[in-house]
């Protein structure tokens, strides 16, 4: 049963060094916790702040550089072995990306929940696929799109990462679940907008209410845990609300962070709840269970036939689902809810 921590931070805009020190402070804080934390999730662009615009080229680093710097902070903090998922602006192969690094810091000892793969190192880098370029957002001017959503193995189980806007596209959560993710990590830098009320009657920013509905939908539909880490603070008059949450596979919010305050939340994630949630609502039973071909009559051809499924080649995916496990095509320039990018009727600041 891995122990999860979410650190909702207020970064100093454009100051990579200062933000690294703040991250080191979080690692020192969790070093005092007993039992120890297995994974710390930080928000989108935690190393620089979000609205740096053309300053991306000044704050972007390689994944290897960030891993090296985190290792230094981890050692200085005297923290036990821990995994981290942290949003940053990345430079990779002569391109800039809005990315999230997943890495293991320190050597896990036998008996530790994360000791399945004890060596430190980079486990995965997710590059944001869906770049908002409308309203207050201008990401596509400054960074390139990622091309893939992929689940990956960690020291405690299997995870996938969706950076902010990625989570607003329902197919992204489905891809993660089909690839076996038990935990979907969602780092975010989404400004607050409007006022609203959740199902319990709690008054929250309207954007936070909308976010919680989306996150609960991902968890409930796919029977996965969801960890949402939100930035806090103000940049250029735009306020990030915090309100980080952990959502159970039944779609219930089990812990919620404060609004507009820095905080570190912890929660013990029980993967057995995935089993019970999927038994109660087996919405993945078709994709992850028997293929359509097994229900065909002799002589019929369907999604699982050799003729239609041969392009999958050596990939170990269910017949008929090959297209979901490939790098994604470039997102179209149209607003997914209608209208050209930058237009439409939706409240732009609800997205990220």
Number of C-alpha atoms within 10 A of each C-alpha: 13 19 18 19 23 28 26 32 28 24 26 19 22 20 14 20 14 15 20 20 15 19 23 23 16 22 25 19 14 22 19 13 12 7 11 19 26 25 24 23 26 31 34 31 27 31 30 27 29 27 20 19 15 12 13 23 16 13 21 25 19 16 22 13 12 20 20 14 15 21 19 14 22 23 16 13 18 15 22 22 25 24 26 24 26 24 30 29 29 27 19 12 7 5 13 21 25 26 28 31 25 27 24 28 25 19 16 22 15 11 8 17 17 25 18 16 15 18 15 18 17 17 16 21 19 23 26 24 25 25 24 21 17 19 16 15 18 15 22 15 11 16 22 17 19 21 17 19 25 23 23 18 16 20 22 18 17 16 24 26 32 27 28 27 21 23 24 19 14 12 14 23 26 18 22 27 26 19 20 19 25 23 26 25 25 28 31 30 26 27 26 22 20 13 12 15 14 15 8 6 8 10 13 19 21 17 22 26 20 16 22 21 14 17 26 22 20 28 28 23 20 27 29 30 28 27 25 29 34 32 31 30 22 18 17 8 8 15 17 24 27 31 26 30 25 29 27 26 29 23 24 17 17 10 15 16 23 16 20 20 17 20 19 20 20 20 14 13 16 13 17 10 16 21 13 14 21 19 13 11 14 15 15 16 12 10 17 16 9 12 17 17 17 10 10 13 8 8 6 9 14 18 16 18 15 13 10 13 16 12 11 18 9 7 10 9 17 19 21 18 18 17 13 18 20 15 12 14 10 12 14 10 13 13 17 13 10 11 13 13 16 18 14 16 9 14 13 19 17 20 25 24
